[in-house]
Amino acid sequence: SHSRYHLHSSFVIGEIDPRIYGSFVEHMGRCVYTGIYEPGHPQADEKGFRQDVAELVKELGVTTVRYPGGNFVSGYNWEDGVGPVEDRPVRLDLAWGTREPNTFGTNEFMDWCGQTGIEPMFAVNLGTRGIDAAREFVEYCNHPGGTKFSNLRHAHGYPEPHNIKFWCLGNEMDGPWQIGGKTAREYGRLALQAAKVMRWANDELSITRDYLANMGQGEGLRDGGPFKDKFLTLAACGSSNREMDTYARWEYQVLDECFEAVDIISLHTYFRNPEDSYDGFLKNIDNLDAYISEVIAIADAVAATRRSDKRIMLSLDEWNVWYKSGHPVDTLDPGFPEHPPLIEEVFDAKDALVVGGALIVLLNHADRVKAACTAQLVNVIAPIMTKQGGAAWKQTIFHPFALASKYGRGQALRLAHAGGDDIDIAGTRDGNRITIFALNRSLDNSRDLTVDLSGFGKMVLDVAQGVGNTDPDAVNTETDDNLAPFEIDKAAVADGQLHATIPPATWCVLSCL
Ligand code: AHR
């Protein structure tokens, strides 16, 4: 069948925040230890950072990385991970039943971010801890010097402030599994108070006092707000997933408590395949779209109760496919092992299609989704795998992410459906570059696609690449990249019309200049 669309430069959805191409490094399993960090590995530098992994992270096009958890952060004392390594305590990590050596912490992570060109996204512990630790941690990271915690950072060898802008206020605080989990009202109140003192520790006292008193009226803190470069961007925890019993009421009550002080509400989702069905599994893409629309509606309902034009943005700060490797406790040995392999999901071709489809959804919500992090970055449900002491390689889901991050920048444009079946499709414009991302879900049939680009003047096809495999269960291995992008040979631009024939079960990028 033939799908037809029309694209025009005036159909703007919004600016694509580069932070939608984020990822997540938790102290969990082998994500940090033997993932990004493995002193003594032949490819590790003098700091212990694996350069083979760092190269893959750069190729993946990751822009921001959330750290240090996840469930881990809800029992984490940030002080354990700074200062001389020999003085750092070994701790029980009750989130994952493991032993945390703390040889990697905040400053190591910041060094790694600097080396790989990544913006940090930190989470504070609002499980076992509260506003005191949160304000001290911001002082440690962001205050120039001359105070207790900023001086401590100097003493640890970091005279320059880290200047960390993006902070998550806890993690999955609605989850009964969460260390220090809370009701929505309890958490919302705590998020408000934590946000306040974190902003004040970040020297936002004078500018936020009026803003808070003014009930969030006027321009938002982000997106053109007068202080957007100065302010922290603070994300409150939304639901752990759309199936939580408390879902939707949770978002409403949390934002009802902390609306004035935060910028963002988070969403988490892990795509499952309970019916073991290809078609059912791909419906995860549609569910993500509905989930985002619902959270926008709830955030705007809270704004309406305040007669506020402030718009809370969304951060999908954990998302991925996760169902084959089960729950971490299924594989965990007793005795609090150190960095055991946990949820090392092996992704297949259909997982790559769902990840590609989800990226299309994020682009189509570019006006409200301002950050997103695939969970996680290395080994733990991750696009990059490593062997301890051995190689690093790409999983199937690496490819749609890398292509979207490379070409899906600038503005997201709305495609107008102009005939034939509607498909998963997104359009972007970055200077002279116009890019279409599309997914053919059909396992059996190729799909013809025509996009009218005549409003953009003369265009030449620059990139036409597909990700997919005739076997939806095909996986990558250490030596075989079975999902490496292939050229879509039936693609061309003629008379302002982009035509392509997308093979079955293929996600593709068609980019014109
Ligand atoms: O990414 C794995 C875990 O999934 C995270 O720690 C937690 O936030 C979520 O439940």
Residues whose N, C-alpha, C, O or C-beta is under 5 A from the ligand:
A	BS01	AHR	G70 N71 F72 E172 A375
